[in-house]
Amino acid sequence: MAHAPHNHTGHHHHGSGSNIKVAFFLNFGFTILEIIGGLWINSVAIISDALHDLGDSLSLGLAWYFEKVAKRGRDKQFTFGYKRFSLLGAVINSVVLLVGSFIVLSEAIPRILHPEPVNAAGMVGFALLGIVVNGAAVLRLKSGESLNEKVVRLHLMEDVLGWVAVLIGGIVLYFYDVPVIDPILSVGITLYVLYNVVRNLRESMKILLQATPPNINPTEVEERLVQVPGVQSIHDLHIWTLDGTYNVLTLHAVIAPELQVQQTEAIKKRLRQAMADIDIQHVTVELETTEEACSHEGSL
């Protein structure tokens, strides 16, 4: 039997590239200020955050590029299109942050044992500026739905929380001479970032390994499909996602051999309609009769 026409009613994120572009320039400009200010203030927390933001800036630049690539249509080389390039940006982003986090820890931990004096007033000033700049970038990406945007938004949100911690530390240092607070803050911020990066990297790996999307229940999908009139059974069912938002379903449906072409087309249409509200954007159906042996059954 012929394959059913595909359903291409997926999500389109037209503004994601421009959102990430704005976030990139905000982050990169502020990173330069951070490096200069961190050296002037002698704050390892600010220098550590500068290294973190430098990694973020690289990741944002990659994310911006990959979001543009992801909008290309499919071609002979990439028959599913370029949506996964957005996911590639998210993976590189996470790896860069992992490396940056270990660099930060290697700088901050020795400072706990040998704390150095910090310019508390400068620390407070940079913390306030950091909250404003990173907060503006988070707001810019607030409505983003792609995994790439979500990962970038998480990084920037972590930066905001980190600057809130630096602000509190700076206020404490302004009134009390306890310089060890600075590297302790740095280690705390970095461990929090590491936890979230690992969590996002796991999500990205599941998508790359074609795991079933977490918001879709294969049992529920199969139950819906077998209830379609004319369908006797379902097998060779596969559900995966290209980029975390665009989900794909392929299946083999067994029907009675005496059905006419018009009847089989109606069954295909009903099968696709049954998937319309389960957040599956691309449906491919192969129909088989009870007299046919499926060449794929048991091969995976």
Sequence and secondary structure as in RCSB ss.txt:
>XXXX:A:sequence
MAHAPHNHTGHHHHGSGSNIKVAFFLNFGFTILEIIGGLWINSVAIISDALHDLGDSLSLGLAWYFEKVAKRGRD
KQFTFGYKRFSLLGAVINSVVLLVGSFIVLSEAIPRILHPEPVNAAGMVGFALLGIVVNGAAVLRLKSGESLNEK
VVRLHLMEDVLGWVAVLIGGIVLYFYDVPVIDPILSVGITLYVLYNVVRNLRESMKILLQATPPNINPTEVEERL
VQVPGVQSIHDLHIWTLDGTYNVLTLHAVIAPELQVQQTEAIKKRLRQAMADIDIQHVTVELETTEEACSHEGSL
>XXXX:A:secstr
  B          TTHHHHHHHHHHHHHHHHHHHHHHHHHHT HHHHHHHHHHHHHHHHHHHHHHHHHHHTS   
SS TT STHHHHHHHHHHHHHHHHHHHHHHHHHHHHHHS     HHHHHHHHHHHHHHHHHHHHHTTT  SHHHH
HHHHHHHHHHHHHHHHHHHHHHHHHS  TTHHHHHHHHHHHHHHHHHHHHHHHHHHHHTT   TT  HHHHHHHH
HTSTTEEEEEEEEEEESSSSSEEEEEEEEE TT  HHHHHHHHHHHHHHTTTTT  EEEEEEEETTS  SSTT  
